[in-house]
Amino acid sequence: MNSPSPHADPAAYWRANLRLVLTLMAVWFAVSLGAGVLLREFLDQWTLPGTGFPLGFWFAQQGSILVFVVLIAIYVRGAARLDRRFGVEEEDAR
């Protein structure tokens, strides 16, 4: 691991990291609760093409999981960007 840059502020780094995590968790919560529960009846008027499953059912069963996986990828990229910005990135392990 590289030594932290002399101007790196650990408190600012963790605030930025926490803001990123909370933002992504809010998106996941909105998709999970909103599309899978609160808007299920509205979304059920459409079906998932090729399957016949109601869209609200699909979001409740699969959609929130897929959104979570996408949010993990977004977090990885965002955390790497924060690490570079604050000078705390790790060396390549290859």
Summary of the structure (lengths in Angstrom):
residues: 94
radius of gyration: 18.7
end to end distance: 13.0
largest distance: 58.1
contacts: 234
relative contact order: 0.19
helix: 69%
strand: 2%
